[in-house]
Amino acid sequence: MHRKHRKNEDPFTCVMEMIRRTGEILEFDKRFPGAKMVERIAISDKIIRFKSIIPRDDGGVGVFQCYRVQQSDTLGPYKGGTRLHPSVNMDEVKALATLMTLKTSLVDVPFGGGKGGICVDPKGLSVMELERLIRRYVNQIKDDLGPDEDIPAPDVNSGPREMAWIYDEYRNYSESARGVVTGKPLELGGSLGRLQATGYGVALITERFCYGNKLVNPAISIEGFGNVGQFAAMKLSEMGFRVIAVSDSGGCVVNQTGLNITRLLAYKREKGQVADFPDAKPLGNILEAPMDIHIPCALGHSINGENVDQLGSNLKLIVEGANSPVSSQAEKILEGKGVTLVPDILANAGGVIVSYYEWVQNREGLYWSEDEVLGRMNGKMIAAYDRVVNYAEEKKLFLRQAAYCLSMEKIARAINYRGSQ
């Protein structure tokens, strides 16, 4: 469901305020006098807004609002997913593109940040109509894409199939097409490990926190059971963790002793939702589950000022599997209660890390094993997490602020080296 945000609570405003505050902490104005460093980090390089018109199967036409934001190429080519959702709007895409810039910097991936979106409910289109829309979208921005320019990837409601269409359409206009998009099917140059990378990374960060904080047998809830939520649940279960509650758009189920994730995944594939799963009880609101750790993997601001108090008193950790799932107001309340929050630009970075590995394999003609891909990803995720935690402890900051500081410091240094012209 599309959420209307108050002006000071919409994701773009929240990200911009965080960047401004981080610039003050890092004393950019003092260290880089006259350079306007905060503005150079915050303002997008290029915003592409257009409409796509396609023929419908019934003989009519469909008209769709489309976006591609190229936020920053300071550290490398623009990189970011292509979101298909009826709530997509300009501010959301700008916010997500900015988060990608910060994310790639934080985890030492040599990409910049970007994001694409189409305001559409893909469930309302036939497969042929959706393919026409994706191909039309690519045709209209083809001059702005490229393996060294701007590299799309999967996002909400887009996956390997849609990336294959992007790749195939772009091939009509360029000979060097394979690295233009990541998250492709394996047969078209995709990477082993890419499909599960984001969810596995979320699980890895959760495990790292529990190990460092001696948290034994925590009760875990997962909000949103799409790609990220499913693979996070699967990996956590393999690690021996107890996932007690899961929700999707159709409902929520809970089992205090732990859900059988293998059976739940099979049930979800068969029924299309988790509601009425036989080995669990229904729960009206997942925020009310008796959890120690909550992993939101749905859309932005699913936890906000209006519902944050529904979270139980046992909550110790939130790991942001989605982008911007916790509003600024909710975050302040959680911080006041002593809840640790691992921010999105760290927690869900596994996807862009493995996207980078896919791009490298495409460029070099390599084909890494799944163990090699995920092993490399694990190393990057753990290194980034440890850097953020150590910096937060040293500077007495919350983890999100520490992550922004580390990310923006790297970007600012790169901008400074590149000069003012």
Secondary structure, DSSP 8 states (H G I E B T S, - for coil): ------GGGSHHHHHHHHHHHHHHHTTHHHHSTTS-HHHHHHS-SEEEEEEEEEE-TTS-EEEEEEEEEEEE-SSSSEEEEEEEETT--HHHHHHHHHHHHHHHHHTT-S--EEEEEEE--GGGS-HHHHHHHHHHHHHHHGGG-BTTTEEEE-BTTB-HHHHHHHHHHHTTT-S--GGG-SS--GGGT--TTTTTHHHHHHHHHHHHHHHHTT--S-EEEEE--SHHHHHHHHHHHHTT-EEEEEEETTEEEE-TT---HHHHHHHHHHHSSSTT-TTSEE-S-GGGS--SEEEE-SSTTSB-TTTGGGS-TT--EEE--SSS-B-HHHHHHHHHTT-EEE-HHHHTTHHHHHHHHHHHHHHHT----HHHHHHHHHHHHHHHHHHHHHHHHHHT--HHHHHHHHHHHHHHHHHHHH---
